[in-house]
Amino acid sequence: MNRLAIAAGAIGFLAVALGAFGAHGLEGKLSPEASAWWETATFYGLVHAVAAFSLALHPRPGFARAGWAFVVGAVIFAGSLYAMALGAPRQLGMATPFGGIGFLLGWTLAIIAGAKR
């Protein structure tokens, strides 16, 4: 069982489902700022789900670590933005950069894994 592939697939599924919900179910119900948060969360979640899934297919362990950093980053980054868009306190936005750090860590780990022979 490839847990990273499962997690990446779940993140991708959620990004598509929540993106559709935002576009149709929340249309006209979010402020412009909240709508932008929703779109950003969906975009970054989907991009990093695809990246994590592709890394899950690589046998080198360093790529799996990068993929898990993407998954954790997506949960924190997108999750905090979705929550704020739905009315959670803006202080939750202090967590969002930690998700971004997860993304940056993932890309860094992918570079390192790719550079190893």
GUVOFI-13228 format. One record per residue: x, y, z of N, C-alpha, C in turn; residue in three letters. Coordinates in Angstrom, 1 decimal. Layout:
! residues N
    n_u    n_v    n_w   ca_u   ca_v   ca_w    c_u    c_v    c_w residu
      X      Y      Z      X      Y      Z      X      Y      Z    ALA
...
This chain:
! residues 117
    n_u    n_v    n_w   ca_u   ca_v   ca_w    c_u    c_v    c_w residu
    0.8   -1.2    0.0    0.0    0.0    0.0    0.9    1.2    0.0    MET
    0.6    2.1   -0.9    1.4    3.4   -1.0    0.6    4.5   -0.3    ASN
    0.9    4.7    1.0    0.2    5.7    1.8    0.3    7.1    1.2    ARG
    1.5    7.4    0.7    1.6    8.8    0.1    0.7    9.0   -1.1    LEU
    0.6    8.0   -2.0   -0.3    8.0   -3.1   -1.7    8.2   -2.7    ALA
   -2.1    7.5   -1.6   -3.5    7.6   -1.1   -3.7    9.0   -0.6    ILE
   -2.8    9.5    0.2   -2.9   10.9    0.8   -2.9   11.9   -0.3    ALA
   -2.1   11.8   -1.3   -2.0   12.7   -2.4   -3.4   12.7   -3.2    ALA
   -3.9   11.5   -3.4   -5.2   11.4   -4.1   -6.3   12.0   -3.3    GLY
   -6.3   11.8   -2.0   -7.3   12.5   -1.1   -7.2   14.0   -1.2    ALA
   -6.0   14.5   -1.2   -5.8   16.0   -1.3   -6.3   16.5   -2.6    ILE
   -6.0   15.7   -3.7   -6.5   16.1   -5.0   -8.0   16.1   -5.1    GLY
   -8.6   15.0   -4.6  -10.0   14.8   -4.6  -10.7   16.0   -3.9    PHE
  -10.2   16.3   -2.7  -10.7   17.4   -1.9  -10.6   18.8   -2.6    LEU
   -9.4   19.0   -3.3   -9.2   20.2   -4.0  -10.3   20.4   -5.1    ALA
  -10.5   19.3   -5.8  -11.5   19.4   -6.9  -12.9   19.6   -6.4    VAL
  -13.2   18.8   -5.3  -14.6   18.9   -4.8  -14.8   20.3   -4.1    ALA
  -13.8   20.7   -3.3  -14.0   22.0   -2.7  -14.0   23.2   -3.7    LEU
  -13.2   23.0   -4.8  -13.2   24.0   -5.8  -14.5   24.1   -6.5    GLY
  -15.2   23.0   -6.8  -16.5   23.0   -7.4  -17.5   23.5   -6.4    ALA
  -17.4   23.2   -5.1  -18.3   23.7   -4.1  -18.2   25.2   -4.0    PHE
  -17.0   25.7   -4.0  -16.8   27.1   -4.0  -17.4   27.9   -5.2    GLY
  -17.2   27.3   -6.4  -17.7   27.9   -7.6  -19.2   27.9   -7.7    ALA
  -19.8   26.8   -7.2  -21.3   26.7   -7.4  -22.1   26.8   -6.1    HIS
  -21.6   26.2   -5.0  -22.4   26.2   -3.8  -22.2   27.5   -3.0    GLY
  -21.1   28.2   -3.2  -20.8   29.4   -2.5  -20.9   30.6   -3.3    LEU
  -21.3   30.5   -4.6  -21.3   31.6   -5.5  -22.2   32.7   -4.9    GLU
  -21.6   33.9   -4.8  -22.3   35.1   -4.3  -22.4   35.1   -2.8    GLY
  -21.9   34.1   -2.1  -22.0   34.1   -0.7  -20.7   34.5    0.0    LYS
  -19.6   34.5   -0.7  -18.3   34.9   -0.1  -18.0   36.3   -0.6    LEU
  -17.3   37.0    0.3  -16.7   38.3   -0.1  -15.7   38.1   -1.1    SER
  -15.3   39.2   -1.8  -14.2   39.0   -2.8  -12.9   38.5   -2.2    PRO
  -12.6   38.9   -1.0  -11.4   38.5   -0.3  -11.5   37.0    0.0    GLU
  -12.6   36.6    0.5  -12.8   35.2    0.9  -12.8   34.3   -0.4    ALA
  -13.4   34.8   -1.4  -13.4   34.0   -2.7  -12.0   33.8   -3.2    SER
  -11.2   34.9   -3.1   -9.8   34.8   -3.5   -9.0   33.7   -2.7    ALA
   -9.3   33.7   -1.3   -8.7   32.7   -0.5   -9.1   31.3   -0.9    TRP
  -10.4   31.2   -1.2  -10.9   29.9   -1.7  -10.2   29.4   -2.9    TRP
  -10.1   30.3   -3.9   -9.4   30.0   -5.2   -8.0   29.6   -5.0    GLU
   -7.3   30.4   -4.1   -5.9   30.1   -3.9   -5.7   28.8   -3.2    THR
   -6.5   28.5   -2.2   -6.4   27.2   -1.5   -6.6   26.0   -2.5    ALA
   -7.6   26.2   -3.4   -7.9   25.1   -4.4   -6.7   24.9   -5.3    THR
   -6.2   26.0   -5.8   -5.1   25.9   -6.8   -3.9   25.3   -6.1    PHE
   -3.4   25.8   -5.0   -2.2   25.3   -4.4   -2.4   23.8   -3.9    TYR
   -3.6   23.5   -3.4   -3.9   22.1   -3.0   -3.8   21.2   -4.2    GLY
   -4.4   21.6   -5.3   -4.4   20.7   -6.5   -3.0   20.5   -7.0    LEU
   -2.3   21.6   -7.2   -0.9   21.5   -7.7    0.0   20.6   -6.9    VAL
   -0.1   20.8   -5.6    0.7   20.0   -4.7    0.3   18.6   -4.5    HIS
   -1.0   18.3   -4.7   -1.5   16.9   -4.8   -0.9   16.2   -5.9    ALA
   -0.9   16.8   -7.1   -0.3   16.2   -8.3    1.2   16.0   -8.1    VAL
    1.8   17.0   -7.5    3.3   16.8   -7.3    3.5   15.7   -6.3    ALA
    2.8   15.6   -5.2    3.0   14.5   -4.2    2.7   13.2   -4.8    ALA
    1.6   13.1   -5.6    1.3   11.8   -6.3    2.4   11.4   -7.2    PHE
    2.9   12.3   -8.0    4.0   11.9   -8.9    5.3   11.4   -8.1    SER
    5.5   12.1   -7.0    6.7   11.7   -6.1    6.4   10.3   -5.5    LEU
    5.1   10.0   -5.2    4.8    8.7   -4.6    5.1    7.6   -5.5    ALA
    5.2    7.8   -6.8    5.5    6.7   -7.7    7.0    6.5   -7.9    LEU
    7.8    7.3   -7.3    9.3    7.2   -7.4    9.8    6.3   -6.3    HIS
   10.7    5.4   -6.6   11.2    4.5   -5.6   12.2    5.1   -4.6    PRO
   12.8    6.2   -4.9   13.9    6.8   -4.0   13.2    7.4   -2.8    ARG
   13.7    7.1   -1.6   13.0    7.6   -0.4   13.0    9.1   -0.2    PRO
   14.0    9.8   -0.8   14.0   11.2   -0.7   12.8   11.9   -1.3    GLY
   12.3   11.2   -2.4   11.1   11.8   -3.1    9.9   11.6   -2.3    PHE
    9.8   10.5   -1.5    8.6   10.3   -0.6    8.6   11.4    0.5    ALA
    9.7   11.7    1.0    9.8   12.8    2.0    9.3   14.1    1.5    ARG
    9.7   14.4    0.2    9.2   15.6   -0.4    7.7   15.6   -0.6    ALA
    7.2   14.4   -1.0    5.8   14.3   -1.2    5.0   14.5    0.1    GLY
    5.5   13.9    1.2    4.8   14.1    2.5    4.9   15.6    2.9    TRP
    5.9   16.3    2.6    6.0   17.7    2.9    4.9   18.5    2.1    ALA
    4.7   18.0    0.9    3.6   18.7    0.1    2.2   18.4    0.7    PHE
    2.0   17.2    1.1    0.7   16.8    1.7    0.5   17.6    3.0    VAL
    1.5   17.7    3.9    1.3   18.4    5.1    1.1   19.9    4.8    VAL
    1.9   20.4    3.9    1.8   21.8    3.5    0.4   22.1    2.9    GLY
   -0.2   21.2    2.1   -1.5   21.4    1.6   -2.6   21.5    2.6    ALA
   -2.5   20.5    3.6   -3.4   20.5    4.7   -3.4   21.8    5.5    VAL
   -2.2   22.3    5.8   -2.1   23.5    6.6   -2.5   24.7    5.8    ILE
   -1.9   24.9    4.6   -2.1   26.0    3.8   -3.5   26.2    3.3    PHE
   -4.0   25.1    2.6   -5.3   25.2    2.0   -6.4   25.2    3.1    ALA
   -6.1   24.3    4.1   -7.1   24.2    5.2   -7.3   25.5    5.9    GLY
   -6.2   26.2    6.2   -6.4   27.5    6.9   -7.1   28.5    6.0    SER
   -6.9   28.5    4.7   -7.5   29.5    3.8   -9.0   29.1    3.7    LEU
   -9.3   27.8    3.5  -10.7   27.4    3.4  -11.5   27.9    4.7    TYR
  -10.9   27.6    5.8  -11.5   27.9    7.1  -11.8   29.4    7.2    ALA
  -10.8   30.2    6.9  -11.0   31.7    7.0  -12.1   32.1    6.0    MET
  -12.1   31.6    4.8  -13.1   31.9    3.8  -14.5   31.6    4.3    ALA
  -14.6   30.6    5.2  -15.9   30.2    5.7  -16.2   31.0    7.1    LEU
  -15.4   31.9    7.5  -15.7   32.7    8.6  -14.8   32.4    9.9    GLY
  -13.8   31.5    9.8  -12.9   31.3   10.9  -12.2   32.6   11.2    ALA
  -11.7   32.8   12.4  -11.0   34.0   12.8   -9.8   34.2   11.9    PRO
   -9.6   35.5   11.5   -8.4   35.8   10.7   -7.1   35.4   11.3    ARG
   -7.0   35.3   12.6   -5.8   34.8   13.3   -5.3   33.5   12.8    GLN
   -6.3   32.7   12.2   -5.9   31.4   11.7   -4.9   31.6   10.5    LEU
   -5.0   32.7    9.9   -4.1   33.0    8.8   -2.6   33.0    9.2    GLY
   -2.3   33.0   10.5   -0.9   32.9   11.0   -0.4   31.5   10.7    MET
   -1.3   30.5   10.5   -0.9   29.1   10.2   -0.5   29.0    8.7    ALA
   -1.1   29.8    7.9   -1.0   29.6    6.4    0.5   29.6    6.0    THR
    1.3   30.5    6.5    2.8   30.5    6.0    3.5   29.2    6.4    PRO
    3.0   28.5    7.4    3.6   27.2    7.8    3.3   26.2    6.7    PHE
    2.2   26.3    6.1    1.9   25.4    5.0    2.7   25.7    3.8    GLY
    3.0   27.0    3.6    3.9   27.5    2.5    5.3   27.0    2.7    GLY
    5.7   27.0    4.0    7.0   26.4    4.3    7.1   24.9    4.0    ILE
    6.0   24.2    4.3    5.9   22.8    3.9    6.1   22.6    2.4    GLY
    5.5   23.5    1.6    5.6   23.4    0.1    7.1   23.7   -0.2    PHE
    7.7   24.7    0.3    9.1   25.0    0.0   10.0   23.9    0.5    LEU
    9.8   23.3    1.6   10.5   22.2    2.1   10.4   21.0    1.1    LEU
    9.2   20.8    0.7    9.0   19.7   -0.3    9.8   19.9   -1.6    GLY
    9.7   21.1   -2.1   10.5   21.4   -3.4   12.0   21.2   -3.1    TRP
   12.4   21.7   -1.9   13.8   21.6   -1.6   14.2   20.1   -1.5    THR
   13.4   19.3   -0.9   13.7   17.9   -0.7   13.7   17.2   -2.1    LEU
   12.8   17.6   -3.0   12.7   17.0   -4.3   14.0   17.3   -5.1    ALA
   14.5   18.6   -5.0   15.7   19.0   -5.6   16.9   18.1   -5.1    ILE
   17.0   18.0   -3.8   18.1   17.2   -3.2   18.0   15.7   -3.6    ILE
   16.8   15.2   -3.6   16.6   13.8   -4.0   17.0   13.6   -5.5    ALA
   16.6   14.6   -6.3   16.9   14.5   -7.7   18.4   14.6   -8.0    GLY
   19.1   15.4   -7.2   20.5   15.6   -7.4   21.4   14.4   -7.0    ALA
   20.8   13.6   -6.1   21.6   12.4   -5.7   21.7   11.4   -6.7    LYS
   22.8   10.7   -6.7   23.0    9.6   -7.7   22.6    8.3   -7.2    ARG
